């Protein structure tokens, strides 16, 4: 996905500067780039949710293992 985005930005002449400048305005005008931004946001959100669930599972498993220790 990032390779497609990089190619699209290169074709539109954006992506070389850092920050919220020309990129945001061009993304609003380009339906393909706006769709890619929405898809990236969805994938990023799902990845964040998976990380949070993994952390919670690891914490619960660590608690379970620690409760089995004989000290």
mmCIF file of the N, C-alpha and C atoms, coordinates in Angstrom:
data_MODEL
# 
_entry.id   MODEL 
# 
loop_
_atom_site.group_PDB 
_atom_site.id 
_atom_site.type_symbol 
_atom_site.label_atom_id 
_atom_site.label_alt_id 
_atom_site.label_comp_id 
_atom_site.label_asym_id 
_atom_site.label_entity_id 
_atom_site.label_seq_id 
_atom_site.pdbx_PDB_ins_code 
_atom_site.Cartn_x 
_atom_site.Cartn_y 
_atom_site.Cartn_z 
_atom_site.occupancy 
_atom_site.B_iso_or_equiv 
_atom_site.pdbx_formal_charge 
_atom_site.auth_seq_id 
_atom_site.auth_comp_id 
_atom_site.auth_asym_id 
_atom_site.auth_atom_id 
_atom_site.pdbx_PDB_model_num 
ATOM 1   N N  . UNK A 1 1  ? 0.820   -1.192  0.000  1.00 0.00 ? 1  UNK A N  1 
ATOM 2   C CA . UNK A 1 1  ? 0.000   0.000   0.000  1.00 0.00 ? 1  UNK A CA 1 
ATOM 3   C C  . UNK A 1 1  ? 0.867   1.261   0.000  1.00 0.00 ? 1  UNK A C  1 
ATOM 4   N N  . UNK A 1 2  ? 1.934   1.227   0.770  1.00 0.00 ? 2  UNK A N  1 
ATOM 5   C CA . UNK A 1 2  ? 2.778   2.417   0.841  1.00 0.00 ? 2  UNK A CA 1 
ATOM 6   C C  . UNK A 1 2  ? 3.499   2.669   -0.479 1.00 0.00 ? 2  UNK A C  1 
ATOM 7   N N  . UNK A 1 3  ? 3.823   1.599   -1.209 1.00 0.00 ? 3  UNK A N  1 
ATOM 8   C CA . UNK A 1 3  ? 4.478   1.780   -2.508 1.00 0.00 ? 3  UNK A CA 1 
ATOM 9   C C  . UNK A 1 3  ? 3.514   2.431   -3.503 1.00 0.00 ? 3  UNK A C  1 
ATOM 10  N N  . UNK A 1 4  ? 2.229   2.021   -3.447 1.00 0.00 ? 4  UNK A N  1 
ATOM 11  C CA . UNK A 1 4  ? 1.219   2.638   -4.318 1.00 0.00 ? 4  UNK A CA 1 
ATOM 12  C C  . UNK A 1 4  ? 1.049   4.114   -3.965 1.00 0.00 ? 4  UNK A C  1 
ATOM 13  N N  . UNK A 1 5  ? 1.025   4.387   -2.670 1.00 0.00 ? 5  UNK A N  1 
ATOM 14  C CA . UNK A 1 5  ? 0.862   5.778   -2.226 1.00 0.00 ? 5  UNK A CA 1 
ATOM 15  C C  . UNK A 1 5  ? 2.056   6.629   -2.666 1.00 0.00 ? 5  UNK A C  1 
ATOM 16  N N  . UNK A 1 6  ? 3.249   6.073   -2.528 1.00 0.00 ? 6  UNK A N  1 
ATOM 17  C CA . UNK A 1 6  ? 4.448   6.813   -2.925 1.00 0.00 ? 6  UNK A CA 1 
ATOM 18  C C  . UNK A 1 6  ? 4.412   7.122   -4.417 1.00 0.00 ? 6  UNK A C  1 
ATOM 19  N N  . UNK A 1 7  ? 3.998   6.146   -5.223 1.00 0.00 ? 7  UNK A N  1 
ATOM 20  C CA . UNK A 1 7  ? 3.912   6.368   -6.668 1.00 0.00 ? 7  UNK A CA 1 
ATOM 21  C C  . UNK A 1 7  ? 2.864   7.430   -6.991 1.00 0.00 ? 7  UNK A C  1 
ATOM 22  N N  . UNK A 1 8  ? 1.723   7.372   -6.308 1.00 0.00 ? 8  UNK A N  1 
ATOM 23  C CA . UNK A 1 8  ? 0.662   8.346   -6.553 1.00 0.00 ? 8  UNK A CA 1 
ATOM 24  C C  . UNK A 1 8  ? 1.121   9.754   -6.161 1.00 0.00 ? 8  UNK A C  1 
ATOM 25  N N  . UNK A 1 9  ? 1.791   9.878   -5.025 1.00 0.00 ? 9  UNK A N  1 
ATOM 26  C CA . UNK A 1 9  ? 2.298   11.184  -4.600 1.00 0.00 ? 9  UNK A CA 1 
ATOM 27  C C  . UNK A 1 9  ? 3.342   11.705  -5.580 1.00 0.00 ? 9  UNK A C  1 
ATOM 28  N N  . UNK A 1 10 ? 4.184   10.818  -6.073 1.00 0.00 ? 10 UNK A N  1 
ATOM 29  C CA . UNK A 1 10 ? 5.203   11.219  -7.038 1.00 0.00 ? 10 UNK A CA 1 
ATOM 30  C C  . UNK A 1 10 ? 4.553   11.723  -8.321 1.00 0.00 ? 10 UNK A C  1 
ATOM 31  N N  . UNK A 1 11 ? 3.491   11.043  -8.772 1.00 0.00 ? 11 UNK A N  1 
ATOM 32  C CA . UNK A 1 11 ? 2.772   11.475  -9.972 1.00 0.00 ? 11 UNK A CA 1 
ATOM 33  C C  . UNK A 1 11 ? 2.093   12.829  -9.777 1.00 0.00 ? 11 UNK A C  1 
ATOM 34  N N  . UNK A 1 12 ? 1.616   13.097  -8.551 1.00 0.00 ? 12 UNK A N  1 
ATOM 35  C CA . UNK A 1 12 ? 0.949   14.365  -8.250 1.00 0.00 ? 12 UNK A CA 1 
ATOM 36  C C  . UNK A 1 12 ? 1.939   15.482  -7.915 1.00 0.00 ? 12 UNK A C  1 
ATOM 37  N N  . UNK A 1 13 ? 3.200   15.126  -7.732 1.00 0.00 ? 13 UNK A N  1 
ATOM 38  C CA . UNK A 1 13 ? 4.222   16.129  -7.424 1.00 0.00 ? 13 UNK A CA 1 
ATOM 39  C C  . UNK A 1 13 ? 4.247   16.548  -5.972 1.00 0.00 ? 13 UNK A C  1 
ATOM 40  N N  . UNK A 1 14 ? 3.801   15.680  -5.082 1.00 0.00 ? 14 UNK A N  1 
ATOM 41  C CA . UNK A 1 14 ? 3.825   15.988  -3.650 1.00 0.00 ? 14 UNK A CA 1 
ATOM 42  C C  . UNK A 1 14 ? 4.599   14.891  -2.933 1.00 0.00 ? 14 UNK A C  1 
ATOM 43  N N  . UNK A 1 15 ? 4.754   15.042  -1.639 1.00 0.00 ? 15 UNK A N  1 
ATOM 44  C CA . UNK A 1 15 ? 5.379   14.012  -0.834 1.00 0.00 ? 15 UNK A CA 1 
ATOM 45  C C  . UNK A 1 15 ? 6.842   14.243  -0.534 1.00 0.00 ? 15 UNK A C  1 
ATOM 46  N N  . UNK A 1 16 ? 7.431   15.285  -1.099 1.00 0.00 ? 16 UNK A N  1 
ATOM 47  C CA . UNK A 1 16 ? 8.846   15.538  -0.823 1.00 0.00 ? 16 UNK A CA 1 
ATOM 48  C C  . UNK A 1 16 ? 9.028   16.457  0.377  1.00 0.00 ? 16 UNK A C  1 
ATOM 49  N N  . UNK A 1 17 ? 8.006   17.252  0.699  1.00 0.00 ? 17 UNK A N  1 
ATOM 50  C CA . UNK A 1 17 ? 8.117   18.160  1.841  1.00 0.00 ? 17 UNK A CA 1 
ATOM 51  C C  . UNK A 1 17 ? 7.538   17.494  3.088  1.00 0.00 ? 17 UNK A C  1 
ATOM 52  N N  . UNK A 1 18 ? 7.938   18.001  4.227  1.00 0.00 ? 18 UNK A N  1 
ATOM 53  C CA . UNK A 1 18 ? 7.486   17.473  5.501  1.00 0.00 ? 18 UNK A CA 1 
ATOM 54  C C  . UNK A 1 18 ? 6.482   18.448  6.083  1.00 0.00 ? 18 UNK A C  1 
ATOM 55  N N  . UNK A 1 19 ? 5.390   17.922  6.621  1.00 0.00 ? 19 UNK A N  1 
ATOM 56  C CA . UNK A 1 19 ? 4.425   18.779  7.290  1.00 0.00 ? 19 UNK A CA 1 
ATOM 57  C C  . UNK A 1 19 ? 3.096   18.845  6.573  1.00 0.00 ? 19 UNK A C  1 
ATOM 58  N N  . UNK A 1 20 ? 2.265   19.737  7.056  1.00 0.00 ? 20 UNK A N  1 
ATOM 59  C CA . UNK A 1 20 ? 0.887   19.873  6.597  1.00 0.00 ? 20 UNK A CA 1 
ATOM 60  C C  . UNK A 1 20 ? 0.813   21.055  5.645  1.00 0.00 ? 20 UNK A C  1 
ATOM 61  N N  . UNK A 1 21 ? 1.304   20.878  4.449  1.00 0.00 ? 21 UNK A N  1 
ATOM 62  C CA . UNK A 1 21 ? 1.305   22.002  3.514  1.00 0.00 ? 21 UNK A CA 1 
ATOM 63  C C  . UNK A 1 21 ? 0.540   21.631  2.257  1.00 0.00 ? 21 UNK A C  1 
ATOM 64  N N  . UNK A 1 22 ? 1.250   21.448  1.183  1.00 0.00 ? 22 UNK A N  1 
ATOM 65  C CA . UNK A 1 22 ? 0.645   21.152  -0.106 1.00 0.00 ? 22 UNK A CA 1 
ATOM 66  C C  . UNK A 1 22 ? -0.013  19.770  -0.125 1.00 0.00 ? 22 UNK A C  1 
ATOM 67  N N  . UNK A 1 23 ? 0.473   18.866  0.700  1.00 0.00 ? 23 UNK A N  1 
ATOM 68  C CA . UNK A 1 23 ? -0.059  17.507  0.714  1.00 0.00 ? 23 UNK A CA 1 
ATOM 69  C C  . UNK A 1 23 ? -1.544  17.470  1.061  1.00 0.00 ? 23 UNK A C  1 
ATOM 70  N N  . UNK A 1 24 ? -1.949  18.218  2.061  1.00 0.00 ? 24 UNK A N  1 
ATOM 71  C CA . UNK A 1 24 ? -3.339  18.186  2.510  1.00 0.00 ? 24 UNK A CA 1 
ATOM 72  C C  . UNK A 1 24 ? -4.279  18.753  1.451  1.00 0.00 ? 24 UNK A C  1 
ATOM 73  N N  . UNK A 1 25 ? -3.886  19.823  0.818  1.00 0.00 ? 25 UNK A N  1 
ATOM 74  C CA . UNK A 1 25 ? -4.735  20.430  -0.210 1.00 0.00 ? 25 UNK A CA 1 
ATOM 75  C C  . UNK A 1 25 ? -4.881  19.514  -1.420 1.00 0.00 ? 25 UNK A C  1 
ATOM 76  N N  . UNK A 1 26 ? -3.797  18.884  -1.831 1.00 0.00 ? 26 UNK A N  1 
ATOM 77  C CA . UNK A 1 26 ? -3.848  17.979  -2.975 1.00 0.00 ? 26 UNK A CA 1 
ATOM 78  C C  . UNK A 1 26 ? -4.646  16.735  -2.633 1.00 0.00 ? 26 UNK A C  1 
ATOM 79  N N  . UNK A 1 27 ? -4.532  16.250  -1.414 1.00 0.00 ? 27 UNK A N  1 
ATOM 80  C CA . UNK A 1 27 ? -5.286  15.067  -0.998 1.00 0.00 ? 27 UNK A CA 1 
ATOM 81  C C  . UNK A 1 27 ? -6.785  15.337  -1.025 1.00 0.00 ? 27 UNK A C  1 
ATOM 82  N N  . UNK A 1 28 ? -7.186  16.559  -0.708 1.00 0.00 ? 28 UNK A N  1 
ATOM 83  C CA . UNK A 1 28 ? -8.610  16.902  -0.756 1.00 0.00 ? 28 UNK A CA 1 
ATOM 84  C C  . UNK A 1 28 ? -9.123  16.946  -2.186 1.00 0.00 ? 28 UNK A C  1 
ATOM 85  N N  . UNK A 1 29 ? -8.274  17.367  -3.113 1.00 0.00 ? 29 UNK A N  1 
ATOM 86  C CA . UNK A 1 29 ? -8.691  17.487  -4.512 1.00 0.00 ? 29 UNK A CA 1 
ATOM 87  C C  . UNK A 1 29 ? -8.593  16.171  -5.271 1.00 0.00 ? 29 UNK A C  1 
ATOM 88  N N  . UNK A 1 30 ? -7.768  15.265  -4.840 1.00 0.00 ? 30 UNK A N  1 
ATOM 89  C CA . UNK A 1 30 ? -7.561  14.000  -5.540 1.00 0.00 ? 30 UNK A CA 1 
ATOM 90  C C  . UNK A 1 30 ? -8.405  12.902  -4.890 1.00 0.00 ? 30 UNK A C  1 
ATOM 91  N N  . UNK A 1 31 ? -9.436  12.419  -5.582 1.00 0.00 ? 31 UNK A N  1 
ATOM 92  C CA . UNK A 1 31 ? -10.278 11.376  -4.982 1.00 0.00 ? 31 UNK A CA 1 
ATOM 93  C C  . UNK A 1 31 ? -9.520  10.072  -4.735 1.00 0.00 ? 31 UNK A C  1 
ATOM 94  N N  . UNK A 1 32 ? -8.563  9.753   -5.601 1.00 0.00 ? 32 UNK A N  1 
ATOM 95  C CA . UNK A 1 32 ? -7.806  8.511   -5.419 1.00 0.00 ? 32 UNK A CA 1 
ATOM 96  C C  . UNK A 1 32 ? -6.939  8.583   -4.169 1.00 0.00 ? 32 UNK A C  1 
ATOM 97  N N  . UNK A 1 33 ? -6.302  9.728   -3.955 1.00 0.00 ? 33 UNK A N  1 
ATOM 98  C CA . UNK A 1 33 ? -5.457  9.889   -2.770 1.00 0.00 ? 33 UNK A CA 1 
ATOM 99  C C  . UNK A 1 33 ? -6.308  9.961   -1.502 1.00 0.00 ? 33 UNK A C  1 
ATOM 100 N N  . UNK A 1 34 ? -7.474  10.584  -1.589 1.00 0.00 ? 34 UNK A N  1 
ATOM 101 C CA . UNK A 1 34 ? -8.373  10.640  -0.430 1.00 0.00 ? 34 UNK A CA 1 
ATOM 102 C C  . UNK A 1 34 ? -8.852  9.237   -0.061 1.00 0.00 ? 34 UNK A C  1 
ATOM 103 N N  . UNK A 1 35 ? -9.165  8.414   -1.069 1.00 0.00 ? 35 UNK A N  1 
ATOM 104 C CA . UNK A 1 35 ? -9.588  7.037   -0.809 1.00 0.00 ? 35 UNK A CA 1 
ATOM 105 C C  . UNK A 1 35 ? -8.451  6.238   -0.181 1.00 0.00 ? 35 UNK A C  1 
ATOM 106 N N  . UNK A 1 36 ? -7.238  6.472   -0.663 1.00 0.00 ? 36 UNK A N  1 
ATOM 107 C CA . UNK A 1 36 ? -6.087  5.768   -0.100 1.00 0.00 ? 36 UNK A CA 1 
ATOM 108 C C  . UNK A 1 36 ? -5.850  6.206   1.342  1.00 0.00 ? 36 UNK A C  1 
ATOM 109 N N  . UNK A 1 37 ? -6.059  7.483   1.647  1.00 0.00 ? 37 UNK A N  1 
ATOM 110 C CA . UNK A 1 37 ? -5.915  7.966   3.025  1.00 0.00 ? 37 UNK A CA 1 
ATOM 111 C C  . UNK A 1 37 ? -6.938  7.311   3.948  1.00 0.00 ? 37 UNK A C  1 
ATOM 112 N N  . UNK A 1 38 ? -8.178  7.163   3.468  1.00 0.00 ? 38 UNK A N  1 
ATOM 113 C CA . UNK A 1 38 ? -9.209  6.497   4.273  1.00 0.00 ? 38 UNK A CA 1 
ATOM 114 C C  . UNK A 1 38 ? -8.842  5.037   4.520  1.00 0.00 ? 38 UNK A C  1 
ATOM 115 N N  . UNK A 1 39 ? -8.373  4.354   3.480  1.00 0.00 ? 39 UNK A N  1 
ATOM 116 C CA . UNK A 1 39 ? -7.995  2.944   3.622  1.00 0.00 ? 39 UNK A CA 1 
ATOM 117 C C  . UNK A 1 39 ? -6.822  2.810   4.589  1.00 0.00 ? 39 UNK A C  1 
ATOM 118 N N  . UNK A 1 40 ? -5.842  3.706   4.468  1.00 0.00 ? 40 UNK A N  1 
ATOM 119 C CA . UNK A 1 40 ? -4.704  3.672   5.385  1.00 0.00 ? 40 UNK A CA 1 
ATOM 120 C C  . UNK A 1 40 ? -5.170  3.900   6.820  1.00 0.00 ? 40 UNK A C  1 
ATOM 121 N N  . UNK A 1 41 ? -6.090  4.842   7.017  1.00 0.00 ? 41 UNK A N  1 
ATOM 122 C CA . UNK A 1 41 ? -6.606  5.112   8.361  1.00 0.00 ? 41 UNK A CA 1 
ATOM 123 C C  . UNK A 1 41 ? -7.294  3.899   8.957  1.00 0.00 ? 41 UNK A C  1 
ATOM 124 N N  . UNK A 1 42 ? -8.054  3.176   8.129  1.00 0.00 ? 42 UNK A N  1 
ATOM 125 C CA . UNK A 1 42 ? -8.737  1.980   8.604  1.00 0.00 ? 42 UNK A CA 1 
ATOM 126 C C  . UNK A 1 42 ? -7.720  0.899   8.980  1.00 0.00 ? 42 UNK A C  1 
ATOM 127 N N  . UNK A 1 43 ? -6.735  0.682   8.128  1.00 0.00 ? 43 UNK A N  1 
ATOM 128 C CA . UNK A 1 43 ? -5.718  -0.328  8.409  1.00 0.00 ? 43 UNK A CA 1 
ATOM 129 C C  . UNK A 1 43 ? -4.913  0.055   9.651  1.00 0.00 ? 43 UNK A C  1 
ATOM 130 N N  . UNK A 1 44 ? -4.589  1.329   9.784  1.00 0.00 ? 44 UNK A N  1 
ATOM 131 C CA . UNK A 1 44 ? -3.834  1.804   10.945 1.00 0.00 ? 44 UNK A CA 1 
ATOM 132 C C  . UNK A 1 44 ? -4.644  1.609   12.227 1.00 0.00 ? 44 UNK A C  1 
ATOM 133 N N  . UNK A 1 45 ? -5.940  1.892   12.167 1.00 0.00 ? 45 UNK A N  1 
ATOM 134 C CA . UNK A 1 45 ? -6.798  1.695   13.333 1.00 0.00 ? 45 UNK A CA 1 
ATOM 135 C C  . UNK A 1 45 ? -6.892  0.236   13.738 1.00 0.00 ? 45 UNK A C  1 
ATOM 136 N N  . UNK A 1 46 ? -7.032  -0.655  12.751 1.00 0.00 ? 46 UNK A N  1 
ATOM 137 C CA . UNK A 1 46 ? -7.089  -2.086  13.052 1.00 0.00 ? 46 UNK A CA 1 
ATOM 138 C C  . UNK A 1 46 ? -5.768  -2.584  13.633 1.00 0.00 ? 46 UNK A C  1 
ATOM 139 N N  . UNK A 1 47 ? -4.670  -2.068  13.123 1.00 0.00 ? 47 UNK A N  1 
ATOM 140 C CA . UNK A 1 47 ? -3.359  -2.442  13.650 1.00 0.00 ? 47 UNK A CA 1 
ATOM 141 C C  . UNK A 1 47 ? -3.209  -1.980  15.095 1.00 0.00 ? 47 UNK A C  1 
ATOM 142 N N  . UNK A 1 48 ? -3.671  -0.776  15.389 1.00 0.00 ? 48 UNK A N  1 
ATOM 143 C CA . UNK A 1 48 ? -3.606  -0.266  16.765 1.00 0.00 ? 48 UNK A CA 1 
ATOM 144 C C  . UNK A 1 48 ? -4.466  -1.109  17.696 1.00 0.00 ? 48 UNK A C  1 
ATOM 145 N N  . UNK A 1 49 ? -5.654  -1.487  17.234 1.00 0.00 ? 49 UNK A N  1 
ATOM 146 C CA . UNK A 1 49 ? -6.534  -2.333  18.035 1.00 0.00 ? 49 UNK A CA 1 
ATOM 147 C C  . UNK A 1 49 ? -5.888  -3.687  18.298 1.00 0.00 ? 49 UNK A C  1 
ATOM 148 N N  . UNK A 1 50 ? -5.262  -4.277  17.283 1.00 0.00 ? 50 UNK A N  1 
ATOM 149 C CA . UNK A 1 50 ? -4.576  -5.560  17.458 1.00 0.00 ? 50 UNK A CA 1 
ATOM 150 C C  . UNK A 1 50 ? -3.441  -5.435  18.468 1.00 0.00 ? 50 UNK A C  1 
ATOM 151 N N  . UNK A 1 51 ? -2.714  -4.327  18.438 1.00 0.00 ? 51 UNK A N  1 
ATOM 152 C CA . UNK A 1 51 ? -1.629  -4.116  19.404 1.00 0.00 ? 51 UNK A CA 1 
ATOM 153 C C  . UNK A 1 51 ? -2.163  -4.001  20.825 1.00 0.00 ? 51 UNK A C  1 
ATOM 154 N N  . UNK A 1 52 ? -3.272  -3.293  20.999 1.00 0.00 ? 52 UNK A N  1 
ATOM 155 C CA . UNK A 1 52 ? -3.862  -3.143  22.333 1.00 0.00 ? 52 UNK A CA 1 
ATOM 156 C C  . UNK A 1 52 ? -4.358  -4.486  22.851 1.00 0.00 ? 52 UNK A C  1 
ATOM 157 N N  . UNK A 1 53 ? -5.021  -5.264  21.982 1.00 0.00 ? 53 UNK A N  1 
ATOM 158 C CA . UNK A 1 53 ? -5.499  -6.588  22.384 1.00 0.00 ? 53 UNK A CA 1 
ATOM 159 C C  . UNK A 1 53 ? -4.332  -7.516  22.721 1.00 0.00 ? 53 UNK A C  1 
ATOM 160 N N  . UNK A 1 54 ? -3.266  -7.441  21.960 1.00 0.00 ? 54 UNK A N  1 
ATOM 161 C CA . UNK A 1 54 ? -2.078  -8.260  22.237 1.00 0.00 ? 54 UNK A CA 1 
ATOM 162 C C  . UNK A 1 54 ? -1.472  -7.893  23.582 1.00 0.00 ? 54 UNK A C  1 
ATOM 163 N N  . UNK A 1 55 ? -1.384  -6.603  23.854 1.00 0.00 ? 55 UNK A N  1 
ATOM 164 C CA . UNK A 1 55 ? -0.834  -6.164  25.132 1.00 0.00 ? 55 UNK A CA 1 
ATOM 165 C C  . UNK A 1 55 ? -1.704  -6.645  26.291 1.00 0.00 ? 55 UNK A C  1 
ATOM 166 N N  . UNK A 1 56 ? -3.027  -6.524  26.149 1.00 0.00 ? 56 UNK A N  1 
ATOM 167 C CA . UNK A 1 56 ? -3.931  -6.990  27.197 1.00 0.00 ? 56 UNK A CA 1 
ATOM 168 C C  . UNK A 1 56 ? -3.817  -8.487  27.423 1.00 0.00 ? 56 UNK A C  1 
ATOM 169 N N  . UNK A 1 57 ? -3.728  -9.243  26.345 1.00 0.00 ? 57 UNK A N  1 
ATOM 170 C CA . UNK A 1 57 ? -3.579  -10.693 26.460 1.00 0.00 ? 57 UNK A CA 1 
ATOM 171 C C  . UNK A 1 57 ? -2.263  -11.055 27.137 1.00 0.00 ? 57 UNK A C  1 
ATOM 172 N N  . UNK A 1 58 ? -1.210  -10.362 26.785 1.00 0.00 ? 58 UNK A N  1 
ATOM 173 C CA . UNK A 1 58 ? 0.090   -10.611 27.409 1.00 0.00 ? 58 UNK A CA 1 
ATOM 174 C C  . UNK A 1 58 ? 0.044   -10.286 28.900 1.00 0.00 ? 58 UNK A C  1 
ATOM 175 N N  . UNK A 1 59 ? -0.615  -9.206  29.264 1.00 0.00 ? 59 UNK A N  1 
ATOM 176 C CA . UNK A 1 59 ? -0.726  -8.838  30.676 1.00 0.00 ? 59 UNK A CA 1 
ATOM 177 C C  . UNK A 1 59 ? -1.517  -9.893  31.451 1.00 0.00 ? 59 UNK A C  1 
ATOM 178 N N  . UNK A 1 60 ? -2.628  -10.363 30.879 1.00 0.00 ? 60 UNK A N  1 
ATOM 179 C CA . UNK A 1 60 ? -3.433  -11.395 31.548 1.00 0.00 ? 60 UNK A CA 1 
ATOM 180 C C  . UNK A 1 60 ? -2.654  -12.699 31.678 1.00 0.00 ? 60 UNK A C  1 
ATOM 181 N N  . UNK A 1 61 ? -1.926  -13.081 30.638 1.00 0.00 ? 61 UNK A N  1 
ATOM 182 C CA . UNK A 1 61 ? -1.147  -14.315 30.685 1.00 0.00 ? 61 UNK A CA 1 
ATOM 183 C C  . UNK A 1 61 ? -0.010  -14.195 31.702 1.00 0.00 ? 61 UNK A C  1 
ATOM 184 N N  . UNK A 1 62 ? 0.613   -13.037 31.772 1.00 0.00 ? 62 UNK A N  1 
ATOM 185 C CA . UNK A 1 62 ? 1.676   -12.819 32.763 1.00 0.00 ? 62 UNK A CA 1 
ATOM 186 C C  . UNK A 1 62 ? 1.117   -12.909 34.175 1.00 0.00 ? 62 UNK A C  1 
ATOM 187 N N  . UNK A 1 63 ? -0.067  -12.345 34.391 1.00 0.00 ? 63 UNK A N  1 
ATOM 188 C CA . UNK A 1 63 ? -0.714  -12.431 35.703 1.00 0.00 ? 63 UNK A CA 1 
ATOM 189 C C  . UNK A 1 63 ? -1.016  -13.886 36.047 1.00 0.00 ? 63 UNK A C  1 
ATOM 190 N N  . UNK A 1 64 ? -1.512  -14.650 35.074 1.00 0.00 ? 64 UNK A N  1 
ATOM 191 C CA . UNK A 1 64 ? -1.817  -16.066 35.290 1.00 0.00 ? 64 UNK A CA 1 
ATOM 192 C C  . UNK A 1 64 ? -0.545  -16.838 35.653 1.00 0.00 ? 64 UNK A C  1 
ATOM 193 N N  . UNK A 1 65 ? 0.520   -16.619 34.897 1.00 0.00 ? 65 UNK A N  1 
ATOM 194 C CA . UNK A 1 65 ? 1.770   -17.324 35.177 1.00 0.00 ? 65 UNK A CA 1 
ATOM 195 C C  . UNK A 1 65 ? 2.337   -16.942 36.538 1.00 0.00 ? 65 UNK A C  1 
ATOM 196 N N  . UNK A 1 66 ? 2.244   -15.667 36.891 1.00 0.00 ? 66 UNK A N  1 
ATOM 197 C CA . UNK A 1 66 ? 2.789   -15.235 38.180 1.00 0.00 ? 66 UNK A CA 1 
ATOM 198 C C  . UNK A 1 66 ? 1.974   -15.792 39.341 1.00 0.00 ? 66 UNK A C  1 
ATOM 199 N N  . UNK A 1 67 ? 0.699   -16.053 39.131 1.00 0.00 ? 67 UNK A N  1 
ATOM 200 C CA . UNK A 1 67 ? -0.120  -16.616 40.209 1.00 0.00 ? 67 UNK A CA 1 
ATOM 201 C C  . UNK A 1 67 ? 0.239   -18.075 40.479 1.00 0.00 ? 67 UNK A C  1 
ATOM 202 N N  . UNK A 1 68 ? 0.914   -18.720 39.561 1.00 0.00 ? 68 UNK A N  1 
ATOM 203 C CA . UNK A 1 68 ? 1.300   -20.123 39.728 1.00 0.00 ? 68 UNK A CA 1 
ATOM 204 C C  . UNK A 1 68 ? 2.667   -20.285 40.397 1.00 0.00 ? 68 UNK A C  1 
ATOM 205 N N  . UNK A 1 69 ? 3.359   -19.186 40.645 1.00 0.00 ? 69 UNK A N  1 
ATOM 206 C CA . UNK A 1 69 ? 4.684   -19.254 41.262 1.00 0.00 ? 69 UNK A CA 1 
ATOM 207 C C  . UNK A 1 69 ? 4.584   -19.614 42.737 1.00 0.00 ? 69 UNK A C  1 
ATOM 208 N N  . UNK A 1 70 ? 5.483   -20.472 43.182 1.00 0.00 ? 70 UNK A N  1 
ATOM 209 C CA . UNK A 1 70 ? 5.614   -20.790 44.608 1.00 0.00 ? 70 UNK A CA 1 
ATOM 210 C C  . UNK A 1 70 ? 6.870   -20.114 45.123 1.00 0.00 ? 70 UNK A C  1 
ATOM 211 N N  . UNK A 1 71 ? 6.691   -19.126 45.944 1.00 0.00 ? 71 UNK A N  1 
ATOM 212 C CA . UNK A 1 71 ? 7.848   -18.412 46.491 1.00 0.00 ? 71 UNK A CA 1 
ATOM 213 C C  . UNK A 1 71 ? 8.003   -18.686 47.961 1.00 0.00 ? 71 UNK A C  1 
# 
